[in-house]
Structures are given as C-alpha cells and as structure tokens.
Amino acid sequence: MQKPPVAERLADIVGEKHVLSRQSELLVYNSDGLPGYRRQPRLAVFPGTREETIKVVRVLAADGLPFVPRGAGTGLSGGALADDVVLLGLHRLKKIISLDVANMRATVEPGVVNLRLNRHVAPHGLLYAPDPSSEAACTIGGNVAENAGGPHCLKYGVTLNHVLAITALLPDGEVVELGSATGERDGYDLRGAFIGSEGCFGVALDVTVKLTPRPETVRTLLADFMSVDEAARVTSAVIASGIVPAALEFMDGPTIRVVEDSVYAAGYPRDAEAILLIELDGLRAGVDADLETVRAICLGGGARAVKVAKDDAERMKLWQGRKKAFGAMGRLAPHLIVQDAVIPRTQLPAILKRIHAISEKYGVVVCNVFHAGDGNLHPNIAYSADDPAESERVHKAMTEIMTACIEVGGSITGEHGVGLDKMGYMESIFTANSLNAMCELRGAFDPDRRSNPGKVVPIHSCREWHGVASARAPRPLSAEPSHPAVA
Amino acid sequence: MQKPPVAERLADIVGEKHVLSRQSELLVYNSDGLPGYRRQPRLAVFPGTREETIKVVRVLAADGLPFVPRGAGTGLSGGALADDVVLLGLHRLKKIISLDVANMRATVEPGVVNLRLNRHVAPHGLLYAPDPSSEAACTIGGNVAENAGGPHCLKYGVTLNHVLAITALLPDGEVVELGSATGERDGYDLRGAFIGSEGCFGVALDVTVKLTPRPETVRTLLADFMSVDEAARVTSAVIASGIVPAALEFMDGPTIRVVEDSVYAAGYPRDAEAILLIELDGLRAGVDADLETVRAICLGGGARAVKVAKDDAERMKLWQGRKKAFGAMGRLAPHLIVQDAVIPRTQLPAILKRIHAISEKYGVVVCNVFHAGDGNLHPNIAYSADDPAESERVHKAMTEIMTACIEVGGSITGEHGVGLDKMGYMESIFTANSLNAMCELRGAFDPDRRSNPGKVVPIHSCREWHGVASARAPRPLSAEPSHPAVA
C-alpha cells in the first residue's frame, strides 16, 4: 500500500486546518522581520501539543524531509525562512507549564511570547530578564534559537544566562534533556551548545528559565547631545566608572527624527544629534547615588540636558520610542537592512565616524540605534529594493560598514543570529578549522542537516562536503580505554 | 627506519627533563585533590610553549595514544587522573599574553594560576570573578575544563559567564578558535560546548576572559546560629528579599570546629551549630542599606550575633577559614570524600535534616560547608580508606545522601565536575537519549575518545559502543539543500 502524501499524514496528526499547502496561504510565511529576504515554504505545519510535535518531526524524519522551525517570525537575519521545504510553526505551543516562585524558575512551551511570560511572573515580584525589542511578539523558543539579547542584557546577560534546561526534540525524532533545572551542568553542556543554534540542532519542546527578582527601584535618564562623538565618549565613561547600568542605549539624529515622526513619538529632542537612554536599577539608596554620578558624567561630557523620567508612564514612553525604532523606520522606505555588529567598546567613537563617512560616500542615510553599553551596533538603512541602483549603493555601503567593524576586532552578530543574512561574512571572521568544527558540532545533533538547512555555516565550509574524510569522523569503539601501549 | 619510542620523541620536543617515565617520579601525579582515588600515569610530559604543546599532541595523535590534560591537579572529582596513559601537564604555559584594561579583558595561557591573574589585574581596578576555593593554586585552563565556580559566583556567575574566547587544540592536533573576544556568539557556540568538558574535548592553548570592575565597597558579615535549620531558613529569606549577595556561604558545627582547630582558625564561634558568611558589594550607599537589611533578617531568623568585618584584614581572615576548610578536614582523617550536589534552594532545610539523620544512622561525621546562596551543597566525610569497615559505612552514607539530593530535584555536581567520582550517578539523572547525545557531542571534538578517556560519560552509554549504528551518524553530503520532494 502506498503511503499517503506527507501533507495528508501531517493533517492526520495536527488536524487539516493546521497544515497549509496553498501558495496563497503560505505567502504570509515567506519573510521574517527583514522584508528584504523572501523564501516560499513548500508547506507549513502547526502542531498544537508536544505529542503532535514529536509525531510531526518523526514523519518528516522517516521521509528524510528537511524542515525549518519558526516561532513568531520576528527574527532579523532571515533565519526562519523555509526555501521550498516544510515550515514547522511552533506558536501554538504556548502553555506556561509551571511556575516555581520560591526557586525562581518557570517551565514554558516554546511558543510562549516573551512579554506574556513577564506579565505572568510580575505579580510574584519576578521578571524574565532578556528583553528583545520584539518582546511583545517574539517567543521563548525563538529567543533560545537566537540566544536573544535586549537592552537589559547589559546588566543581566543574554538568553544563555537565563535558560536552565531544555527538553529538545532532535531532527531524527529523539527526545533529549539538556541541562538541569537547578542550573548546574552535569556532564557536557548540551544546553550551552543548543542555545543560539538557530534552529539547526532541532526544536525545544519546553524551556526552563531562571527568573530574577524585580528591582526595588528603576530610574531612567535621557541625555541628549549635539554630537555623536560626545555621546560615544560618555558611553565609555559611564562604563569605566564601575557602575553597571541595567541598560545603556544609543540613538542618533536620523533615528530620533524618524521615531518622533511616528506614532511611537517619545518626546525625544528632534534637534539632537544623539541621545543616550540610561537605566539604573537596584535598591533605592544605591540607585539614587548612581543616578547622580551618571548625570554628572553626562553633563561633564557635553550633554545639553539630562532628563529623568518622573514616573513609570514616562519611563515606558521613553522605552517605547527605542523599542519601536525599527518599526518606525518603515516610514522612510519599504525595505530595511539591519546590521548587528559587535565591536570593542573603546572603538565606538572611531567606528561611528567611519560609518558617517561611508554613508556620505554612498549618499545613504544610516540610522544608528543600538546597545552602546556592550558595543552592539545596529546600523540600519531604509531603502527600496525595487530600485536596483539604490539597492546596490545600500549593499555596498553596508558591506563597507561591516568590514570596518571586523577590522577593529568586531564580530558580525550580537543578538540577531547569522541566518541567511550574515552567512557570507562567516569566512571572514572564522578560520577553516573553526568553521569545520561548527559543522562537526552540528553533526552531533543533526548529521543529515535537515533542521533549518542552508543557514549559519556555509555548506562548503564542511570538509565532509568536499569528500574529505573528516579526521574527526567517529570510528568504531571496541573497549574503553582502548589505547595502544606507550612504547 | 623504526620510530624511536614515544618518550624520546616527546623529549626531543620539550627537553628531556620535562618528560617523566620513572614510576617513582610519576607518583606525585597519581591523585588530584581527592586522595581516595589513585591512578598511575604511564608517562608525563610538560610542554613549555604553545608550539611545543601542539607538537606533543600531534605526536600522540599520530600514534593513537590517549592522554589526560592536567593543570594544577586541584580538582575534586578524580578528573585529571591518567590511568596508565600519558599525562599532559600544562602548568608551564603560564604567560599572561595580553591585558586590555579599557575593554576589560585579558588573554592568558592555560597554566596561569587564578589568583595570579587577579593580582595582575587588581592595580587596574579589575578582577576576574570566578574564585574557586583553590584559587591560590588552580589554573585558568583547569577552571575552563571544570566550568569552575566559587563563593562569588552567586552574584557573578560561573566560568562560562566570564570566558569570551578560547584557542583550542583538538585531540587530533587541529587548532580552532572558539567564541570571540567581543563576547558575542557568531555561529554555533563551540565555546559554550567546550567549557566544562572536563578535558574530554581537547586542550585550551589560550583563554580570553572578561574582567569585572572591582566594587567600590565590600562588606562581610558573619552570622552564627545555634541551629542548622535556622541558618538554612535565613539563607532562603536573604535571597527572597531581592538582595543579591556577592557570596552566601554556610558552615556547620563540625566544619567550624575543625577549622578553628587548624592553622586557618578564623575566630568563628566554636559552640555554634552553623554560621553564614555573607558578603555584599557594590557602591557604598547601596551596600550600607543592604547590610542593615541582611543583619535584620539574620537576627529576626534566630542568629545569636551578627559580626561585620571591620577592615580588609578581618575580612580576609573570615574568608581564609572558609576557603581552607577542605584542607583543615585533613586533621580528622587521611582521606576525604567530597560531594557537590545542587538542590533547589527551598529544599535546604529539609535536606540538611536528612543528611543529619543519615550521618547518625551510619555513625559518621558529615562536615557541611557550601555555597548556600545557590543551593550547591558540599557534604564531606573524612575517613581512613585503610579501614575497610569504615570505608564501607562512609560510602553507603554518601550514596544515600546523593540519592536524597537527586530525589528532591537536585543534580550531582555544581562545580567539581563528574570526572571518575560521579560517573556512577550519571545514569540516575540522565535518560539514555541524553547520555547518548553527550557521546555524540564528544564525537564532534574527539571521536576517538583519546582525550581524558574513561571520564564523565560511561562508555556503555554510547550507542556506538554497543554496535548500534547511531541514527545520527554523519552521512555523506551531496548538495545543499539535498531534500527529497515533498509529496
């Protein structure tokens, strides 16, 4: 008896309305947060439970079919695009499975939205620290895949620091436990390897996260400058003072003005060339002392004014302008190119000058909005992909910016991942040996390269692909230890 | 022409006096910090430079010889013991290669002693946060291998959070770069996988660490209690208050008394049943406020007295008693069994009662000294391995203690690693699938299992060993993406 087509077998598992195969229905899944990339999935499947997810992946494994896991699709590197293969959407897995207030941890399904988790734990005086700007939409599963950051990761650390354990479904359908709920690492750190693997190592069925006590006090300052250089130098001075702000964000003039023109207007000074948004948190006495220190550093470093949000409403408004800045850039042009380089913090003044010179050379407007405290730049250029001449100038400018970042000792992604977008840079920052080691690491989880194929590490970087028998290919084991005599 | 014996070839690389092969010379390398385990290496080799290390490992690879990397040998899980194979000592690689004060990072060779790095960076107002109790002897390479913790990891996080990049020498002699000096994770997190791999994934040739500004103020409190239970409850209350102490350490009566009998006497109250050592750090105003809160919680929770160290000398003395406690236990008996379980913090009062009951049942004295703030227990029993009846009672008691920890949701190692000592527990805390995934992960770095053979994951947990063709064994790649049509 012939097997029924895979769409039918998947529909038997998840129900017919949760399998899409018409091209018109699939259109909505053909890009992520970077509309410049479009790839059409062959079909999409949306399991509703853990058990359905396991069955779906086992059907795909039995047929040798590649698939692309996807959360909310808010990514900014083209990482969740399925190019003519199966898209496995996990947004229906949205149960908060357990909350252990006393031990400050929660276990959630991968489709739980970041902000929803935070609202759920807030009444208990807790928070989940990583706060990507897309927190209102992005999922915990996606955050794990990208090792997501956010403004408050300057003080609190990225997703890797807040995930204790993961139940993972490997691409061959096997279920494994990674890490442990006590946060300790018994044996090799499978958890560490999985976080940030961009969907290439399989799918999280549940994630146990560490929660953090809400600080007693939060104060937010807005410092504005008539020069980008002064704001960059003040950034270094604040960090050098020994204060660890909860967040230290930078927006330049073009970004300020596009935000102020949008519905997210936050009351930023339109004529400034740069603003810093600095947040301090902790116990009241300490925060008050730090606030005065930071204010003095800003004013001493050339700030025109330092404004302190007087209440939570004002604070949220200042943050909304920052968090929605990428969205506001949609006003400038239909497409957006977003970068995510990380540079040594001391290089900030120099690199911002260099970016300005490059933007003048190519006649493009670069909007800089970024996590200054940890040197994680986001230079963005809004443009129309329908204008080939403009596209070419924009891409040349961006390549030159990225090359400049790499030259000063930087790397190509801080929090958005490599995905499709940054694969071309991988060979300029890693040696052939290191890229091959990544191929081998992937092989431990997904030797057939079926989960999110064609992303992160270019396939030609894997020695195996060139027909070179890998020096590190597993050999049969006979006994342990099986060592020749030392002559 | 026949190849000369391996000892000669190694001596040609490192010089004759840096290769030991006489059994009498090798005796000193036959245990680590746990004298209960002894394994005699076949020979030992001590390269003096990075280049020599690479050459040595390539000679071993060419001959298919297993080897055990070793730093200072201060480990507490029998992880650095070479059982009739080559011991590769890295303590001569002790250069501090670079210090970048402005970007707060340093690159060091693996043999650099933890405390030496801290002394080197202190004049610049910086510190390297992970502070194992063996900091005066242990090496950064060993810290990476074990993902070492220490009292101050409660606030600052373990080694994983403080290592930006590693140049690793894989067991086949290939050099790979893991992570990046900006601290960002481009591509899969090879760095995360390597840290804590207990010498099974190869050797670090250099390690780039993140440095932390020294806090403006440090205050240390000693609270003493007439009951273990009260001290355990106060631990939970301090954490629940939202204050994050730099350290929160627990010592019980037997530990207090053995320390006070030793040369490390710290002035702890000999008649107390438990003391808490609580350290607060940060800016002065905040620390002063927290100090009063913590003092009030201790006194409200039953502390007889709370003493605050009045100067640095007094502070160092309080810490010395804690850090040398394991050493002091040598006064009780020649051998020591040390455990390293981690339990959910709320289980602390219950598990301490259980440990007490078990110690009474078997007539053994358990000394508890541990990182209470993060639920990382160290129950220790001093005994004589030469008395078979006593040994049996001690091992039975310890097994029961570990089983109790696992039953309340704990794990078997917080910071000492699995090594030889805890391999027997791996199957009680991980599923067969998870253990096999660890085998596969190891295979990505060391498919021949030549680096630190016979440690961490029992070999029979690897499916390959049973002759089962692994479902995840790499298959040849033809094209990318190489996917069958979706029918």
Contacts between the chains, C-beta under 8 A, distances in Angstrom:
chain1	res1	chain2	res2	distance
A	5	B	487	4.6
A	6	B	486	5.8
A	6	B	487	5.6
A	7	B	486	7.6
A	42	B	486	4.5
A	43	B	486	6.0
A	63	B	484	6.7
A	63	B	487	7.9
A	64	B	483	7.5
A	64	B	484	5.5
A	65	B	483	6.2
A	65	B	484	6.4
A	65	B	486	6.2
A	66	B	481	5.6
A	66	B	483	4.3
A	83	B	481	7.1
A	85	B	481	6.6
A	85	B	483	5.6
A	85	B	486	7.3
A	86	B	486	6.4
A	100	B	344	7.5
A	102	B	236	7.5
A	102	B	240	7.7
A	102	B	344	7.9
A	102	B	345	7.6
A	102	B	346	4.4
A	103	B	344	4.4
A	103	B	345	5.9
A	103	B	346	5.5
A	125	B	242	7.3
A	147	B	185	5.7
A	147	B	189	7.3
A	157	B	157	7.3
A	157	B	161	6.7
A	160	B	185	7.7
A	160	B	189	7.5
A	160	B	192	6.8
A	161	B	157	6.7
A	161	B	161	6.3
A	170	B	437	7.4
A	170	B	472	7.1
A	172	B	471	4.8
A	172	B	472	5.9
A	174	B	433	5.3
A	174	B	437	8.0
A	174	B	471	6.9
A	174	B	472	7.9
A	175	B	433	6.2
A	176	B	431	7.1
A	176	B	433	4.7
A	176	B	434	4.7
A	176	B	437	4.6
A	177	B	430	6.6
A	177	B	431	6.1
A	177	B	433	7.8
A	177	B	434	4.7
A	178	B	434	7.3
A	178	B	437	7.7
A	180	B	342	7.8
A	180	B	411	4.4
A	180	B	429	7.4
A	181	B	344	7.6
A	181	B	409	6.5
A	182	B	342	4.3
A	182	B	343	6.6
A	182	B	344	6.3
A	182	B	375	6.5
A	182	B	409	6.9
A	182	B	410	5.9
A	182	B	411	5.1
A	183	B	342	7.3
A	183	B	374	7.4
A	184	B	342	4.3
A	184	B	376	7.4
A	184	B	411	4.8
A	184	B	413	6.5
A	184	B	414	4.8
A	184	B	415	7.9
A	185	B	147	5.7
A	185	B	160	7.7
A	185	B	196	5.1
A	185	B	413	7.8
A	186	B	411	5.0
A	186	B	412	5.5
A	186	B	413	5.3
A	186	B	418	6.3
A	186	B	422	7.7
A	186	B	426	7.2
A	186	B	429	6.3
A	186	B	430	7.5
A	187	B	418	5.9
A	187	B	426	6.3
A	187	B	430	6.9
A	187	B	435	7.7
A	187	B	438	5.2
A	187	B	456	5.8
A	187	B	457	6.0
A	188	B	193	7.0
A	188	B	196	7.0
A	188	B	197	5.4
A	188	B	200	7.3
A	188	B	201	7.8
A	188	B	438	4.8
A	188	B	441	5.1
A	188	B	442	6.5
A	188	B	456	6.9
A	188	B	457	7.4
A	189	B	147	7.3
A	189	B	160	7.5
A	189	B	192	6.0
A	189	B	193	6.1
A	189	B	195	6.7
A	189	B	196	5.0
A	189	B	197	7.4
A	190	B	193	8.0
A	190	B	434	7.2
A	190	B	437	5.7
A	190	B	438	6.4
A	190	B	441	6.0
A	192	B	160	6.8
A	192	B	189	6.0
A	192	B	192	3.1
A	192	B	193	6.0
A	192	B	195	7.1
A	192	B	196	7.8
A	193	B	188	6.9
A	193	B	189	6.1
A	193	B	190	8.0
A	193	B	192	5.9
A	193	B	193	4.1
A	193	B	441	6.4
A	195	B	189	6.7
A	195	B	192	7.1
A	196	B	185	5.1
A	196	B	188	7.1
A	196	B	189	5.1
A	196	B	192	7.8
A	197	B	188	5.4
A	197	B	189	7.5
A	200	B	188	7.3
A	201	B	188	7.8
A	213	B	242	4.0
A	213	B	244	7.9
A	214	B	242	7.4
A	215	B	242	7.4
A	216	B	242	6.4
A	236	B	102	7.6
A	240	B	102	7.7
A	242	B	125	7.3
A	242	B	213	4.0
A	242	B	214	7.5
A	242	B	215	7.4
A	242	B	216	6.5
A	242	B	283	7.8
A	243	B	283	7.4
A	244	B	213	7.9
A	282	B	282	7.8
A	282	B	286	6.1
A	283	B	242	7.8
A	283	B	243	7.4
A	283	B	286	5.4
A	283	B	289	5.6
A	283	B	290	6.3
A	284	B	289	7.5
A	285	B	285	4.6
A	285	B	286	5.5
A	285	B	288	7.1
A	285	B	289	4.1
A	286	B	282	6.1
A	286	B	283	5.4
A	286	B	285	5.5
A	286	B	286	2.1
A	286	B	287	7.4
A	286	B	289	6.8
A	286	B	290	8.0
A	287	B	286	7.4
A	288	B	285	7.1
A	289	B	283	5.6
A	289	B	284	7.5
A	289	B	285	4.1
A	289	B	286	6.9
A	290	B	283	6.3
A	290	B	286	8.0
A	342	B	180	7.9
A	342	B	182	4.4
A	342	B	183	7.3
A	342	B	184	4.3
A	343	B	182	6.6
A	344	B	100	7.6
A	344	B	102	7.9
A	344	B	103	4.5
A	344	B	181	7.7
A	344	B	182	6.3
A	345	B	102	7.7
A	345	B	103	6.0
A	346	B	102	4.4
A	346	B	103	5.5
A	374	B	183	7.5
A	375	B	182	6.5
A	376	B	184	7.4
A	409	B	181	6.6
A	409	B	182	6.9
A	410	B	182	6.0
A	411	B	180	4.5
A	411	B	182	5.1
A	411	B	184	4.8
A	411	B	186	5.1
A	412	B	186	5.5
A	413	B	184	6.6
A	413	B	185	7.9
A	413	B	186	5.4
A	414	B	184	4.9
A	415	B	184	8.0
A	418	B	186	6.3
A	418	B	187	6.0
A	422	B	186	7.7
A	426	B	186	7.2
A	426	B	187	6.3
A	429	B	180	7.4
A	429	B	186	6.2
A	430	B	177	6.7
A	430	B	186	7.5
A	430	B	187	6.9
A	431	B	176	7.2
A	431	B	177	6.1
A	433	B	174	5.4
A	433	B	175	6.2
A	433	B	176	4.7
A	433	B	177	7.8
A	434	B	176	4.7
A	434	B	177	4.8
A	434	B	178	7.2
A	434	B	190	7.2
A	435	B	187	7.7
A	437	B	170	7.4
A	437	B	174	8.0
A	437	B	176	4.6
A	437	B	178	7.7
A	437	B	190	5.7
A	437	B	444	7.3
A	437	B	445	7.6
A	438	B	187	5.2
A	438	B	188	4.8
A	438	B	190	6.4
A	440	B	443	8.0
A	440	B	444	4.1
A	440	B	445	7.4
A	441	B	188	5.1
A	441	B	190	6.0
A	441	B	193	6.3
A	441	B	441	7.6
A	441	B	444	4.7
A	442	B	188	6.5
A	443	B	443	8.0
A	443	B	444	6.2
A	443	B	472	7.7
A	443	B	474	4.8
A	444	B	437	7.3
A	444	B	440	4.1
A	444	B	441	4.7
A	444	B	443	6.1
A	444	B	444	4.4
A	444	B	472	7.2
A	445	B	437	7.6
A	445	B	440	7.4
A	445	B	472	7.3
A	446	B	472	7.5
A	447	B	472	5.0
A	447	B	473	6.2
A	447	B	474	4.3
A	447	B	475	6.2
A	448	B	475	6.1
A	449	B	477	6.9
A	449	B	480	7.0
A	449	B	481	7.6
A	449	B	482	7.8
A	450	B	483	7.4
A	453	B	480	6.5
A	453	B	481	3.9
A	453	B	483	6.8
A	454	B	480	5.7
A	454	B	481	5.2
A	456	B	187	5.8
A	456	B	188	6.9
A	457	B	187	6.0
A	457	B	188	7.4
A	459	B	477	7.0
A	459	B	480	3.7
A	462	B	477	6.9
A	464	B	474	6.4
A	464	B	476	7.1
A	464	B	477	5.8
A	465	B	477	4.7
A	465	B	480	7.5
A	467	B	476	7.9
A	470	B	474	7.7
A	471	B	172	4.8
A	471	B	174	6.9
A	472	B	170	7.1
A	472	B	172	6.0
A	472	B	174	7.9
A	472	B	443	7.7
A	472	B	444	7.2
A	472	B	445	7.3
A	472	B	446	7.5
A	472	B	447	5.0
A	473	B	447	6.2
A	473	B	474	6.5
A	474	B	443	4.8
A	474	B	447	4.3
A	474	B	464	6.4
A	474	B	470	7.6
A	474	B	473	6.5
A	474	B	474	7.7
A	475	B	447	6.1
A	475	B	448	6.1
A	476	B	464	7.1
A	476	B	467	7.9
A	477	B	449	6.9
A	477	B	459	7.0
A	477	B	462	6.9
A	477	B	464	5.8
A	477	B	465	4.7
A	480	B	449	7.0
A	480	B	453	6.5
A	480	B	454	5.7
A	480	B	459	3.7
A	480	B	465	7.5
A	481	B	66	5.6
A	481	B	83	7.1
A	481	B	85	6.6
A	481	B	449	7.6
A	481	B	453	3.9
A	481	B	454	5.2
A	482	B	449	7.9
A	483	B	64	7.4
A	483	B	65	6.2
A	483	B	66	4.3
A	483	B	85	5.7
A	483	B	450	7.4
A	483	B	453	6.9
A	484	B	63	6.7
A	484	B	64	5.5
A	484	B	65	6.4
A	486	B	6	5.7
A	486	B	7	7.6
A	486	B	42	4.5
A	486	B	43	6.1
A	486	B	65	6.2
A	486	B	85	7.3
A	486	B	86	6.4
A	487	B	5	4.6
A	487	B	6	5.6
A	487	B	63	7.9
